[in-house]
Amino acid sequence: LAKTTQPISMDSYEGQEVNITCSHNNIATNDYITWYQQFPSQGPRFIIQGYKTKVTNEVASLFIPADRKSSTLSLPRVSLSDTAVYYCLVGDVMDTGRRALTFGSGTRLQVQP
Amino acid sequence: KAGVTQTPRYLIKTRGQQVTLSCSPISGHRSVSWYQQTPGQGLQFLFEYFSETQRNKGNFPGRFSGRQFSNSRSEMNVSTLELGDSALYLCASSQNMGTDTQYFGPGTRLTVL
C-alpha cells in the first residue's frame, strides 16, 4: 500500500496561519482528498474535501497541486480551540486493485496563547 | 438528522473473550466503515460495507469480522480477544462508497484485560 506522510507535530500561536502538508503517492484518479480534525476521545470531524487546485470553506482552505501527490490544509488565524490532531484521508489502491481508505499519521497541532 | 451512533461507548473484556460492537449510520447513508485507533498505530482501516457486502478490507487478522444489515446498521465482531486489541473503535458512515465524506461516531472504547 502507498503511504501517506504528515509532520508529526506543529506549534503555532493564536492568530497565525497554519499550513499542514500531506504526501500521498499512488492516489487513484477518482479519489478525493479529505481532512479531518480530532480531539481526544472523540471521533474525527470533517473539515474539508477537494479533488484538485484550491477549495475554501468557512474554516479552512485546501491546496492540491496538479500532480495531486500532496495536499496542504491551511487554517487561517488559529485559536486555542484549534489544538487537535489533523488527518488527511485518501483512497489507496491495494495490490489486488481494490481500494482501501488510508489515514495519514496525523499532525498534532498545538496552539499557544 | 441524528449523527452516527455507536454502542456501547465503553467495554471491558478479558483475553480470549469475544465482543460485538454496533454502529447505526446517519439516516440515508448506505456505506459503513470501521477503524481501529491506538496510540501506537494511529487510525487504521478495518473494513467497509455497502449494501450488506464487504467491499474493502484492511490488513487485520480474521478474528476481526463484520456485517451490515438491510437497514445499513453494522456490527463488528472480534473473537479471541488479545491485549493488543484494546483500542478506540470508530465507525463512519457515508452516502456511498469511496470518497464520499465520511462522518464518524464517538467510538467504542474497548479495554482488554
Chai-1 contact restraints between the chains, C-beta under 6 A:
chainA,res_idxA,chainB,res_idxB,connection_type,confidence,min_distance_angstrom,max_distance_angstrom,comment,restraint_id
A,D31,B,T99,contact,1.0,0.0,6.0,A-B,restraint_1
A,Y32,B,T99,contact,1.0,0.0,6.0,A-B,restraint_2
A,G43,B,L90,contact,1.0,0.0,6.0,A-B,restraint_3
A,G43,B,F104,contact,1.0,0.0,6.0,A-B,restraint_4
A,G43,B,G105,contact,1.0,0.0,6.0,A-B,restraint_5
A,G43,B,P106,contact,1.0,0.0,6.0,A-B,restraint_6
A,G43,B,G107,contact,1.0,0.0,6.0,A-B,restraint_7
A,P44,B,F104,contact,1.0,0.0,6.0,A-B,restraint_8
A,F46,B,T101,contact,1.0,0.0,6.0,A-B,restraint_9
A,Q49,B,T101,contact,1.0,0.0,6.0,A-B,restraint_10
A,G91,B,T99,contact,1.0,0.0,6.0,A-B,restraint_11
A,R98,B,N56,contact,1.0,0.0,6.0,A-B,restraint_12
A,R99,B,N56,contact,1.0,0.0,6.0,A-B,restraint_13
A,A100,B,F45,contact,1.0,0.0,6.0,A-B,restraint_14
A,A100,B,N56,contact,1.0,0.0,6.0,A-B,restraint_15
A,A100,B,G58,contact,1.0,0.0,6.0,A-B,restraint_16
A,L101,B,F45,contact,1.0,0.0,6.0,A-B,restraint_17
A,F103,B,L43,contact,1.0,0.0,6.0,A-B,restraint_18
A,S105,B,G42,contact,1.0,0.0,6.0,A-B,restraint_19
A,G106,B,G42,contact,1.0,0.0,6.0,A-B,restraint_20
